[in-house]
Amino acid sequence: MGKFLRAGVIVLLLASCGGGGNYSAPRDLENACSIVQERPRYLAAMRASERKWGVPVHVQMATIHQESRFVGDARTPVRWALGVIPMGRQSSAYGYAQALDGTWEEYQRETGNRRARREDIRDATDFMGWYMNKTRQRNGIPLTDARNQYLAYHEGHGGYSRGSYNSKPWLLTVSNNVAARADRYQQQLVACRRA
């Protein structure tokens, strides 16, 4: 019995150490050059999405920053009743792109990428490119317009069409921040010759 218990503990330790990827955020989220220097695979993933879908790297970066702060397994907060009873998460949003379950499944069906995972940066940026390209088609928003792309990303295509964001002053502020961050990231990437 001792051998089996020892073997089980070793297996559990190995699984906990090497099971998942590094989903933590890069150290300096204010500097695009630092992000891509620390995590070159992020830049490779965003460039691949830009080639495929046309969404500029700096727009993707600013949106990911707002949605997950580059934390690969980010989830929405848990809702609490009476301050002590957990009532589940605010939504099914998950991963770098904070994609909802239903939208992610639609992406998987339409692209044929059934194995895509929201905590994989390549899949998350491909999803973002797919979604923003649909936004361009459905809502006429240029792929370079980080502010309005973010509003449609947050509200959905129908919500954006109805102007649902106009009743949310906080969201208008957030979308302006996303646009400003996209501009900063673009300037930084040009300066470090990564654009």
C-alpha positions as CSV (number, residue, x, y, z in Angstrom):
1,M,0.0,0.0,0.0
2,G,2.9,2.4,0.8
3,K,4.3,2.0,-2.8
4,F,0.9,2.9,-4.4
5,L,0.4,5.9,-2.1
6,R,4.0,7.2,-2.9
7,A,3.5,6.7,-6.6
8,G,0.1,8.5,-6.4
9,V,1.7,11.5,-4.6
10,I,4.5,11.7,-7.2
11,V,2.1,11.6,-10.1
12,L,0.0,14.4,-8.5
13,L,3.1,16.5,-7.9
14,L,4.3,16.1,-11.4
15,A,0.9,16.9,-12.8
16,S,0.6,20.0,-10.8
17,C,4.0,21.3,-11.8
18,G,3.9,20.7,-15.5
19,G,0.3,20.4,-16.4
20,G,-0.7,23.8,-17.7
21,G,1.1,26.7,-19.4
22,N,2.3,29.9,-17.9
23,Y,-0.9,31.9,-17.8
24,S,0.4,34.8,-15.7
25,A,0.7,38.3,-17.1
26,P,3.9,39.7,-18.5
27,R,5.8,42.0,-16.0
28,D,5.3,45.4,-17.8
29,L,1.9,45.7,-19.3
30,E,2.4,49.4,-20.1
31,N,5.1,48.8,-22.7
32,A,4.3,46.8,-25.8
33,C,8.0,46.2,-26.5
34,S,8.5,44.7,-23.1
35,I,5.5,42.4,-23.5
36,V,6.7,41.0,-26.9
37,Q,10.3,40.7,-25.7
38,E,9.2,38.7,-22.6
39,R,6.6,36.7,-24.6
40,P,7.7,36.5,-28.2
41,R,5.0,33.9,-28.9
42,Y,2.4,36.6,-28.2
43,L,3.7,38.7,-31.1
44,A,3.9,35.7,-33.4
45,A,0.3,34.9,-32.6
46,M,-0.9,38.4,-33.1
47,R,1.0,38.7,-36.4
48,A,-0.5,35.5,-37.6
49,S,-4.0,36.8,-36.8
50,E,-3.2,40.1,-38.5
51,R,-2.2,38.3,-41.7
52,K,-5.3,36.1,-41.6
53,W,-7.9,38.6,-40.5
54,G,-6.4,42.0,-41.0
55,V,-6.7,43.2,-37.3
56,P,-3.5,45.2,-36.4
57,V,-1.3,43.9,-33.6
58,H,-1.7,47.0,-31.5
59,V,-5.6,46.8,-31.6
60,Q,-5.4,43.1,-30.5
61,M,-2.9,44.0,-27.8
62,A,-5.1,46.8,-26.4
63,T,-8.2,44.6,-26.4
64,I,-6.4,41.7,-24.7
65,H,-5.0,44.1,-22.1
66,Q,-8.5,45.4,-21.3
67,E,-10.2,42.0,-21.3
68,S,-7.7,39.9,-19.4
69,R,-4.5,41.9,-18.7
70,F,-2.8,39.1,-20.6
71,V,-3.7,36.4,-18.1
72,G,-4.4,33.3,-20.1
73,D,-6.9,31.6,-17.7
74,A,-8.7,34.8,-16.6
75,R,-12.3,34.4,-15.5
76,T,-15.0,36.9,-14.4
77,P,-15.5,37.4,-10.7
78,V,-17.8,35.2,-8.7
79,R,-21.1,36.7,-7.7
80,W,-22.0,36.4,-4.0
81,A,-25.4,36.4,-2.3
82,L,-25.5,38.1,1.2
83,G,-21.7,38.5,0.8
84,V,-21.1,34.8,1.7
85,I,-23.0,32.5,-0.6
86,P,-21.2,31.9,-4.0
87,M,-23.7,32.2,-6.9
88,G,-21.5,31.4,-9.8
89,R,-19.4,33.6,-12.1
90,Q,-20.7,36.8,-13.7
91,S,-20.5,35.3,-17.2
92,S,-18.8,32.4,-19.0
93,A,-16.1,34.7,-20.3
94,Y,-12.7,33.0,-20.1
95,G,-9.1,33.2,-21.3
96,Y,-7.0,35.9,-23.0
97,A,-9.9,37.2,-25.1
98,Q,-12.6,36.7,-22.5
99,A,-14.7,34.9,-25.1
100,L,-18.1,33.7,-23.9
101,D,-19.0,30.0,-24.3
102,G,-21.5,30.5,-27.0
103,T,-19.4,32.8,-29.1
104,W,-16.4,30.6,-28.7
105,E,-18.4,27.6,-29.9
106,E,-19.6,29.6,-32.9
107,Y,-16.0,30.5,-33.7
108,Q,-15.0,26.8,-33.5
109,R,-17.8,25.7,-35.8
110,E,-17.3,28.4,-38.4
111,T,-13.5,28.1,-38.5
112,G,-13.4,24.3,-38.1
113,N,-10.9,24.8,-35.3
114,R,-12.7,22.4,-32.8
115,R,-9.5,22.0,-30.7
116,A,-9.1,25.7,-30.1
117,R,-8.6,26.7,-26.4
118,R,-9.3,30.1,-25.0
119,E,-6.2,29.9,-22.8
120,D,-3.9,29.4,-25.9
121,I,-2.7,32.8,-27.2
122,R,-2.7,31.7,-30.8
123,D,-6.3,30.5,-30.6
124,A,-7.4,33.6,-28.6
125,T,-5.9,36.0,-31.1
126,D,-7.3,34.1,-34.0
127,F,-10.7,34.3,-32.3
128,M,-10.3,38.0,-31.8
129,G,-9.4,38.5,-35.5
130,W,-12.4,36.4,-36.6
131,Y,-14.8,38.3,-34.3
132,M,-13.5,41.8,-35.3
133,N,-13.6,40.9,-39.0
134,K,-17.3,40.0,-38.5
135,T,-17.7,43.3,-36.7
136,R,-16.3,45.0,-39.8
137,Q,-18.7,43.1,-42.1
138,R,-21.8,43.5,-39.9
139,N,-21.3,47.0,-38.4
140,G,-18.9,48.6,-40.9
141,I,-16.2,49.3,-38.2
142,P,-12.7,49.6,-39.6
143,L,-10.3,47.0,-38.2
144,T,-8.0,49.9,-37.2
145,D,-10.8,51.6,-35.0
146,A,-9.9,50.2,-31.6
147,R,-12.5,52.2,-29.8
148,N,-15.5,51.1,-31.8
149,Q,-14.2,47.6,-32.3
150,Y,-14.0,47.3,-28.5
151,L,-17.5,48.6,-28.0
152,A,-18.8,46.0,-30.5
153,Y,-16.6,43.3,-28.8
154,H,-18.1,44.1,-25.4
155,E,-21.7,44.7,-26.5
156,G,-21.9,42.2,-29.3
157,H,-22.8,43.0,-32.9
158,G,-26.5,43.5,-32.2
159,G,-25.9,45.5,-29.0
160,Y,-23.5,47.8,-30.9
161,S,-26.1,48.3,-33.7
162,R,-28.7,49.3,-31.2
163,G,-26.2,51.7,-29.5
164,S,-26.5,49.9,-26.1
165,Y,-23.2,51.4,-25.1
166,N,-24.7,54.9,-25.1
167,S,-26.4,54.1,-21.8
168,K,-23.1,53.0,-20.2
169,P,-20.9,56.0,-19.5
170,W,-18.3,53.7,-17.9
171,L,-18.0,51.6,-21.0
172,L,-17.5,54.7,-23.2
173,T,-14.6,55.7,-20.9
174,V,-13.2,52.1,-21.1
175,S,-13.4,52.1,-24.9
176,N,-11.6,55.5,-25.0
177,N,-8.9,54.0,-22.8
178,V,-8.6,51.0,-25.1
179,A,-8.1,53.4,-28.1
180,A,-5.5,55.4,-26.3
181,R,-3.7,52.2,-25.3
182,A,-3.8,50.9,-28.8
183,D,-2.2,54.2,-30.0
184,R,0.5,54.0,-27.4
185,Y,1.2,50.3,-28.2
186,Q,1.5,51.2,-31.9
187,Q,4.0,53.9,-31.2
188,Q,6.0,51.7,-28.9
189,L,6.1,48.8,-31.4
190,V,7.3,51.2,-34.2
191,A,10.0,52.6,-31.8
192,C,11.3,49.1,-31.0
193,R,10.9,48.0,-34.7
194,R,8.3,45.3,-33.9
195,A,5.4,46.9,-35.9
